[in-house]
Amino acid sequence: MSDCLSLKEQAADHLRTALNADDPDTKNFHIRSALQFEECIEATERTEHAQAD
């Protein structure tokens, strides 16, 4: 679960960076990165739940 926390922190960091960026390409990069981290978080949580069952 600590891995998820780290991923959540990284996703939040990418979103903060996107909000502060002026360049559209930089915003796009960080938003996409945050979305990818969220997908990793969901996959990790699904795996943990499957192992618990």
Number of C-alpha atoms within 10 A of each C-alpha: 10 7 10 17 11 13 20 17 14 16 22 17 15 21 20 15 16 22 13 11 14 10 9 9 11 15 19 13 14 21 20 16 18 23 14 14 21 18 13 15 20 13 13 16 14 12 11 12 10 9 8 7 5
